[in-house]
Amino acid sequence: MYFIDKPVIWHMSRVPSGYDFDAMTTAEHTLLFSKWHNWWTADLDYAQTVVIFFCVAILASALLNLAGCIRSHLIRPLGARIGFGDRVTALVRYTTSRQFYFAPTDWYSPPLAAVLGVCGLFLFLMGLTLAARPFYWPNDAMGDSPPIATRAGWISLAILPFMIAFATKVNFIAFLTHTSHEKLQVFHRWAAFFMYITSLIHTFPFIVNMIRMGMMRAMWIESSFYWTGVAALVPQTWLVLMSWGPIRNRWYEFFKKIHFIAAGFFMAALFCHVDWTLTSWHYFWATAAIYGLAWLLRVVRTAYRTGFGLPSTIESVGPDLVRIHIRASASRPGFTWTPGQHVFIRVLGLHMHALTSHPFTVSSVYVSSPDSDEEACVDLVLRARGGLTQTLARMAATAKPGGWSTRVVLDGPYGGLRSAAPRPLTEYDRVLFLAGGTGATFAVPIFRDLVGRLQVGEEAGDVEVVDPKTMQRVSRIDFVVAVADAENYAWMRPQLEAAAATRTNEAVSINLRVHSTRIANPDAKVSDPTGDVDESQKSPLFCYGRPALGELVHEAHASAARVAVIACGPQGFLYDVRNAVASCELDIFDGFGICSDLFLHTETYSW
């Protein structure tokens, strides 16, 4: 028995064969070769239809994003009333902001837009699978492949290249839709789940049919289709089960290592299973092209920018907090990043951990001045939770003064705000930063960059300064950060307070508020719980208790025509921010208030 019993060529013949037409009625013969029932054109009827659906959905998302970008660049008179375009934009942003929480399982849903997209995909796939009748042939002479099994198999196969395309870090769909790769992970997971459902719908009718015909044992022995199908279904079941949120998050390190191994077995078994049937291997060539090109671009870029590793120092900067300082100036020319971007880091000195890479947000700002000591120094601040981060915390705790030195490889950067925002932050009237814990690693560099662009006078140096008479619009910047205690604030304190004290145009108000969340009394306030602060630089307002995120968002929305909200933190933190913004978007849609443009950008701890 051979794994593959056909030659590897482009596709097989479409000339029907193997039928006993004398055993069929005229109606059965007509049904056998009608559209949506013909086995010999099922790949065109079903697989290509699924491909067209995915392509149209991606194109529609790209065009919607393009329309939003064009609208954002239109000149709008100050004080203009909320228009039709503003209302439509607000409605769309409502769906991208609104989130749901299911308390019994402590589950936070993706944004409503993603939920609608996933539901739309599910309805389309199930409709395409179940709409045509019959599910089984009325006459065994019409073939051994039940119609529902045939169509489900092709639908499942057509999902494959898109499922992989949603998962890559160098992401072509993200490039078209102007988003970041991690925000497409929800579609990768659900596409994989739907592919599993259609695979089961493909599998069980064959079993039912063969048992009914008394041929199950013979077909298992004589046909490779059956055992290769099971060989593909077993790792696919494992992949879907282990990707379930609670399991994936609990044993993430194990999940990540086994995920690629199981995926390799699945792809190999599935390749053998489809066995050159019609255009089945086309979808493998497409998958290989998408994944292979994305992987090659990552490898070439990483090798060019970081070579065989960059020198780094890893040190403890607070309770369970670790900072990785990477001297990227030693890398190849061109290693740059923008505020809010993240990189995947591989620590070469950690034995088995050197085989995996993990994403962390760059908390430092890239400085373009060739005379600056900060040039191309990548700072990553992370909280020790388990796996790699816990190992790094132990290494930092036992290292000599000055930290533990090792070499790291950086893959990236990815994501960031500039590729997602419809306009620069300087063009909003008010910008509100909301950070929870180490979510400040995302918000702080964007805050520093924005303030730097508003810097005036000789101290501006080489910073790109916005002319207040032309492009500048922002008049107020608020940065609100929630930390457990003063020790968790210490690592970000110099950057925040230096930025808050920056000299800008007199029309710009910069406000910094720090909330210490481990104190029981939410109404108590102190001037400075950290102590030893230079009075000339004391600018933050220190508060006890959690910030009222909804009130902050609503107050910002009520105070300006254009508002940007930048938030990063735990899921519960972002849940409050998202739904407060969604409520304000509905006000814009209804035409209430002075705000006509409310932009929200969020980043989460995990994907």
Secondary structure, DSSP 8 states (H G I E B T S, - for coil): --S--S---S-------S--GGGS-HHHHHHHTSTTT-GGGHIIIIIHHHHHHHHHHHHHHHHHHHHHHHHHTS---TT----HHHHHHHHHHHHHH---EEGGGTEE---HHHHHHHHHHHHHHHHHHHSSS-SS-SSGGG-SS-HHHHHHHHHHHHHHHHHHHTT-SS-HHHHHHT--GGGGHHHHHHHHHHHHHHHHHHHHHHHHHHHHHT-HHHHHHH-HHHHHHHHHHHHHHHHHHHTSHHHHHHTHHHHHHHHHHHHHHHHHHHHHHHTT-TTTTHHHHHHHHHHHHHHHHHHHHHHHHHTT-EEEEEEEEETTEEEEEEEGGGS-TT----TTEEEEEEETTSGGGGG--EEEEB-S-----TT-TTTTEEEEEEE--STHHHHHHHHHHHS-TT-EEEEEEEEEEEE-STTT-SS-GGGSSEEEEEEEGGGHHHHHHHHHHHHHHTB-SGGGTTS----TTTT----EEEEEEEESSHHHHTTTHHHHHHHHT--B-TT-EEEEEEEETT-S-TT-EES-TT----GGG---EEEES---HHHHHHHHHTT-SEEEEEEEE-HHHHHHHHHHHHHHHHHHHHT-SS--EEEEEEEES--
